[in-house]
Amino acid sequence: MVSVLVVNDQPLQRVALLTLLASEPDLTIAGEAASEAQAIRMTAALHPDIVLMNSRLCTKDGIEAIRRIAPPAQFPQSLEAAERAATAPRVLVLTSSGHEGDSYAALRAGAGGSLLEDAAPDGLAAAIRVVAAGDAVVTPGLTRALIEAVRRQHGSKPPLGHPRLRALTERECDVLVAVASGWTNAEIAERLSISPTTVKTHVSHILTKIGARGRVQAVTFAYETGLVRPAA
């Protein structure tokens, strides 16, 4: 069972989400919160698998809440810190159309995915399952917004200049490029002639070294550091 904490500042929307998720046989409601502060307190008390947050709460306080709810891995780090990061809840952000910038900030802060508010009910349930499993959910619109932001802000930045990039081995850089290109672990294994288990190990090391919670943050990192260039 995947437990979900619903965080939404609109009572009617919050009730609708609770009703929808409660109807899914493999999802359970951990609780509900109406603010960032409540979300932090309830996450600490209830330890949900997923925190489903509305992007309207992704203000400065909301971004800080995401950082506290889903702390990134650090490199180097203690075993205790690594275990705490590995077991922390994952955040899925619901975004209204035209406000992809809010989700972009949330993903950089540690959110594991973003989904449009007008997604179908089964799409929301599926996204929760995907993020709970450690994978990423990102809308096409947000992907385009990410690429545009990188093109504007980092277009002339030379690759391999970032300190955390220098911590990666050559093979880890190859794997990170593949992840940022949208390849699955199976595709990476086939194209780099290594086993799927080795790919998983490389991805785990990459996430730890760059301080990322998941593949979404790894992709963002690859673009922002110049390792991967946006298409013209």
Contacts in CASP RR format, 6 or more apart in sequence:
PFRMAT RR
TARGET T0000
AUTHOR 0000-0000-0000
METHOD contacts of the structure
MODEL  1
MVSVLVVNDQPLQRVALLTLLASEPDLTIAGEAASEAQAIRMTAALHPDI
VLMNSRLCTKDGIEAIRRIAPPAQFPQSLEAAERAATAPRVLVLTSSGHE
GDSYAALRAGAGGSLLEDAAPDGLAAAIRVVAAGDAVVTPGLTRALIEAV
RRQHGSKPPLGHPRLRALTERECDVLVAVASGWTNAEIAERLSISPTTVK
THVSHILTKIGARGRVQAVTFAYETGLVRPAA
1 26 0 8 1.000
1 27 0 8 1.000
1 28 0 8 1.000
2 26 0 8 1.000
2 27 0 8 1.000
2 28 0 8 1.000
2 49 0 8 1.000
2 50 0 8 1.000
2 128 0 8 1.000
2 129 0 8 1.000
2 132 0 8 1.000
3 27 0 8 1.000
3 28 0 8 1.000
3 29 0 8 1.000
3 30 0 8 1.000
3 46 0 8 1.000
3 47 0 8 1.000
3 48 0 8 1.000
3 49 0 8 1.000
3 50 0 8 1.000
4 21 0 8 1.000
4 27 0 8 1.000
4 28 0 8 1.000
4 29 0 8 1.000
4 30 0 8 1.000
4 31 0 8 1.000
4 48 0 8 1.000
4 49 0 8 1.000
4 50 0 8 1.000
4 51 0 8 1.000
4 52 0 8 1.000
4 128 0 8 1.000
5 30 0 8 1.000
5 31 0 8 1.000
5 32 0 8 1.000
5 33 0 8 1.000
5 39 0 8 1.000
5 42 0 8 1.000
5 43 0 8 1.000
5 46 0 8 1.000
5 48 0 8 1.000
5 50 0 8 1.000
5 51 0 8 1.000
5 52 0 8 1.000
5 89 0 8 1.000
6 14 0 8 1.000
6 17 0 8 1.000
6 18 0 8 1.000
6 21 0 8 1.000
6 29 0 8 1.000
6 31 0 8 1.000
6 32 0 8 1.000
6 33 0 8 1.000
6 52 0 8 1.000
7 32 0 8 1.000
7 33 0 8 1.000
7 34 0 8 1.000
7 35 0 8 1.000
7 36 0 8 1.000
7 38 0 8 1.000
7 39 0 8 1.000
7 51 0 8 1.000
7 52 0 8 1.000
7 53 0 8 1.000
7 54 0 8 1.000
7 57 0 8 1.000
8 14 0 8 1.000
8 17 0 8 1.000
8 32 0 8 1.000
8 34 0 8 1.000
8 52 0 8 1.000
8 53 0 8 1.000
8 54 0 8 1.000
8 57 0 8 1.000
8 94 0 8 1.000
9 34 0 8 1.000
9 35 0 8 1.000
9 54 0 8 1.000
9 56 0 8 1.000
9 57 0 8 1.000
10 54 0 8 1.000
11 34 0 8 1.000
13 54 0 8 1.000
14 32 0 8 1.000
14 34 0 8 1.000
17 52 0 8 1.000
18 29 0 8 1.000
18 32 0 8 1.000
20 121 0 8 1.000
20 124 0 8 1.000
20 125 0 8 1.000
21 27 0 8 1.000
21 29 0 8 1.000
21 52 0 8 1.000
21 124 0 8 1.000
21 125 0 8 1.000
21 128 0 8 1.000
22 28 0 8 1.000
22 29 0 8 1.000
24 125 0 8 1.000
26 129 0 8 1.000
27 125 0 8 1.000
27 128 0 8 1.000
30 42 0 8 1.000
30 46 0 8 1.000
30 47 0 8 1.000
30 48 0 8 1.000
30 49 0 8 1.000
31 42 0 8 1.000
31 46 0 8 1.000
31 48 0 8 1.000
33 39 0 8 1.000
33 41 0 8 1.000
33 42 0 8 1.000
35 57 0 8 1.000
36 57 0 8 1.000
36 59 0 8 1.000
36 61 0 8 1.000
36 62 0 8 1.000
36 64 0 8 1.000
36 65 0 8 1.000
37 61 0 8 1.000
37 65 0 8 1.000
39 51 0 8 1.000
39 53 0 8 1.000
39 57 0 8 1.000
39 65 0 8 1.000
39 69 0 8 1.000
40 65 0 8 1.000
40 68 0 8 1.000
40 69 0 8 1.000
43 51 0 8 1.000
43 69 0 8 1.000
43 89 0 8 1.000
47 89 0 8 1.000
48 89 0 8 1.000
49 89 0 8 1.000
49 90 0 8 1.000
49 132 0 8 1.000
50 89 0 8 1.000
50 90 0 8 1.000
50 91 0 8 1.000
50 92 0 8 1.000
50 128 0 8 1.000
50 131 0 8 1.000
50 132 0 8 1.000
51 69 0 8 1.000
51 70 0 8 1.000
51 89 0 8 1.000
51 90 0 8 1.000
51 91 0 8 1.000
51 92 0 8 1.000
52 92 0 8 1.000
52 94 0 8 1.000
52 128 0 8 1.000
53 62 0 8 1.000
53 66 0 8 1.000
53 91 0 8 1.000
53 92 0 8 1.000
53 93 0 8 1.000
53 94 0 8 1.000
53 106 0 8 1.000
53 111 0 8 1.000
54 93 0 8 1.000
54 94 0 8 1.000
54 117 0 8 1.000
55 93 0 8 1.000
55 94 0 8 1.000
55 95 0 8 1.000
55 96 0 8 1.000
55 99 0 8 1.000
55 102 0 8 1.000
55 103 0 8 1.000
55 106 0 8 1.000
55 114 0 8 1.000
56 96 0 8 1.000
56 102 0 8 1.000
57 65 0 8 1.000
58 66 0 8 1.000
58 93 0 8 1.000
58 102 0 8 1.000
58 103 0 8 1.000
58 105 0 8 1.000
58 106 0 8 1.000
63 105 0 8 1.000
63 106 0 8 1.000
63 109 0 8 1.000
64 109 0 8 1.000
66 91 0 8 1.000
66 106 0 8 1.000
66 109 0 8 1.000
66 110 0 8 1.000
66 111 0 8 1.000
67 109 0 8 1.000
67 110 0 8 1.000
69 88 0 8 1.000
69 89 0 8 1.000
69 91 0 8 1.000
70 88 0 8 1.000
70 89 0 8 1.000
70 90 0 8 1.000
70 91 0 8 1.000
70 109 0 8 1.000
70 110 0 8 1.000
70 111 0 8 1.000
70 112 0 8 1.000
70 213 0 8 1.000
71 84 0 8 1.000
71 85 0 8 1.000
71 88 0 8 1.000
71 213 0 8 1.000
72 85 0 8 1.000
72 110 0 8 1.000
72 211 0 8 1.000
72 212 0 8 1.000
72 213 0 8 1.000
72 217 0 8 1.000
73 81 0 8 1.000
73 82 0 8 1.000
73 85 0 8 1.000
73 86 0 8 1.000
73 207 0 8 1.000
73 208 0 8 1.000
73 211 0 8 1.000
73 212 0 8 1.000
73 213 0 8 1.000
74 81 0 8 1.000
74 85 0 8 1.000
74 208 0 8 1.000
74 211 0 8 1.000
75 164 0 8 1.000
75 167 0 8 1.000
75 208 0 8 1.000
75 209 0 8 1.000
75 210 0 8 1.000
75 211 0 8 1.000
77 85 0 8 1.000
77 208 0 8 1.000
82 208 0 8 1.000
85 213 0 8 1.000
88 213 0 8 1.000
90 111 0 8 1.000
90 112 0 8 1.000
90 131 0 8 1.000
90 132 0 8 1.000
90 134 0 8 1.000
90 213 0 8 1.000
91 106 0 8 1.000
91 110 0 8 1.000
91 111 0 8 1.000
91 112 0 8 1.000
91 113 0 8 1.000
92 111 0 8 1.000
92 112 0 8 1.000
92 113 0 8 1.000
92 114 0 8 1.000
92 115 0 8 1.000
92 127 0 8 1.000
92 128 0 8 1.000
92 131 0 8 1.000
92 137 0 8 1.000
93 102 0 8 1.000
93 103 0 8 1.000
93 106 0 8 1.000
93 107 0 8 1.000
93 111 0 8 1.000
93 113 0 8 1.000
93 114 0 8 1.000
93 115 0 8 1.000
94 114 0 8 1.000
94 115 0 8 1.000
94 116 0 8 1.000
94 117 0 8 1.000
94 124 0 8 1.000
95 102 0 8 1.000
95 103 0 8 1.000
95 114 0 8 1.000
95 115 0 8 1.000
95 116 0 8 1.000
95 117 0 8 1.000
95 139 0 8 1.000
95 142 0 8 1.000
96 116 0 8 1.000
96 117 0 8 1.000
97 116 0 8 1.000
97 117 0 8 1.000
97 118 0 8 1.000
100 114 0 8 1.000
100 139 0 8 1.000
100 141 0 8 1.000
100 142 0 8 1.000
100 145 0 8 1.000
101 142 0 8 1.000
101 145 0 8 1.000
103 111 0 8 1.000
103 113 0 8 1.000
103 114 0 8 1.000
103 139 0 8 1.000
103 142 0 8 1.000
104 142 0 8 1.000
104 145 0 8 1.000
104 146 0 8 1.000
104 149 0 8 1.000
106 114 0 8 1.000
107 113 0 8 1.000
107 114 0 8 1.000
107 138 0 8 1.000
107 142 0 8 1.000
107 146 0 8 1.000
107 216 0 8 1.000
107 217 0 8 1.000
107 220 0 8 1.000
108 217 0 8 1.000
108 220 0 8 1.000
110 212 0 8 1.000
110 213 0 8 1.000
110 216 0 8 1.000
110 217 0 8 1.000
111 216 0 8 1.000
112 131 0 8 1.000
112 134 0 8 1.000
112 136 0 8 1.000
112 137 0 8 1.000
112 213 0 8 1.000
112 214 0 8 1.000
112 216 0 8 1.000
112 217 0 8 1.000
113 127 0 8 1.000
113 131 0 8 1.000
113 136 0 8 1.000
113 137 0 8 1.000
113 138 0 8 1.000
113 216 0 8 1.000
114 137 0 8 1.000
114 138 0 8 1.000
114 139 0 8 1.000
114 142 0 8 1.000
115 123 0 8 1.000
115 124 0 8 1.000
115 127 0 8 1.000
115 137 0 8 1.000
115 139 0 8 1.000
116 139 0 8 1.000
119 127 0 8 1.000
127 137 0 8 1.000
130 136 0 8 1.000
130 137 0 8 1.000
131 137 0 8 1.000
134 214 0 8 1.000
134 215 0 8 1.000
135 215 0 8 1.000
136 214 0 8 1.000
136 215 0 8 1.000
136 216 0 8 1.000
136 219 0 8 1.000
138 146 0 8 1.000
138 216 0 8 1.000
146 219 0 8 1.000
146 220 0 8 1.000
146 223 0 8 1.000
147 223 0 8 1.000
147 230 0 8 1.000
147 231 0 8 1.000
148 230 0 8 1.000
150 223 0 8 1.000
150 224 0 8 1.000
150 226 0 8 1.000
150 230 0 8 1.000
151 230 0 8 1.000
153 224 0 8 1.000
154 223 0 8 1.000
154 224 0 8 1.000
154 225 0 8 1.000
154 226 0 8 1.000
155 226 0 8 1.000
155 229 0 8 1.000
155 230 0 8 1.000
157 225 0 8 1.000
157 226 0 8 1.000
158 226 0 8 1.000
159 165 0 8 1.000
159 225 0 8 1.000
159 226 0 8 1.000
159 227 0 8 1.000
160 166 0 8 1.000
160 225 0 8 1.000
160 227 0 8 1.000
161 225 0 8 1.000
162 225 0 8 1.000
162 226 0 8 1.000
164 209 0 8 1.000
164 210 0 8 1.000
164 211 0 8 1.000
164 221 0 8 1.000
164 225 0 8 1.000
165 173 0 8 1.000
165 210 0 8 1.000
165 225 0 8 1.000
165 227 0 8 1.000
167 209 0 8 1.000
167 210 0 8 1.000
168 176 0 8 1.000
168 206 0 8 1.000
168 209 0 8 1.000
168 210 0 8 1.000
171 192 0 8 1.000
171 202 0 8 1.000
172 202 0 8 1.000
172 205 0 8 1.000
172 206 0 8 1.000
172 209 0 8 1.000
173 227 0 8 1.000
174 192 0 8 1.000
175 188 0 8 1.000
175 192 0 8 1.000
175 199 0 8 1.000
175 202 0 8 1.000
175 203 0 8 1.000
175 206 0 8 1.000
176 206 0 8 1.000
176 218 0 8 1.000
176 221 0 8 1.000
176 222 0 8 1.000
176 227 0 8 1.000
177 222 0 8 1.000
177 227 0 8 1.000
177 228 0 8 1.000
178 187 0 8 1.000
178 188 0 8 1.000
178 191 0 8 1.000
178 192 0 8 1.000
179 188 0 8 1.000
179 203 0 8 1.000
179 206 0 8 1.000
179 215 0 8 1.000
179 218 0 8 1.000
179 219 0 8 1.000
179 222 0 8 1.000
180 218 0 8 1.000
180 219 0 8 1.000
180 222 0 8 1.000
180 223 0 8 1.000
180 227 0 8 1.000
180 228 0 8 1.000
181 228 0 8 1.000
182 219 0 8 1.000
183 191 0 8 1.000
185 196 0 8 1.000
185 199 0 8 1.000
185 200 0 8 1.000
185 203 0 8 1.000
186 196 0 8 1.000
188 194 0 8 1.000
188 199 0 8 1.000
189 195 0 8 1.000
189 196 0 8 1.000
189 198 0 8 1.000
189 199 0 8 1.000
192 199 0 8 1.000
194 202 0 8 1.000
203 215 0 8 1.000
203 218 0 8 1.000
206 212 0 8 1.000
206 218 0 8 1.000
207 213 0 8 1.000
207 214 0 8 1.000
207 217 0 8 1.000
207 218 0 8 1.000
210 217 0 8 1.000
210 218 0 8 1.000
210 221 0 8 1.000
211 217 0 8 1.000
212 218 0 8 1.000
212 221 0 8 1.000
221 227 0 8 1.000
222 228 0 8 1.000
223 230 0 8 1.000
END
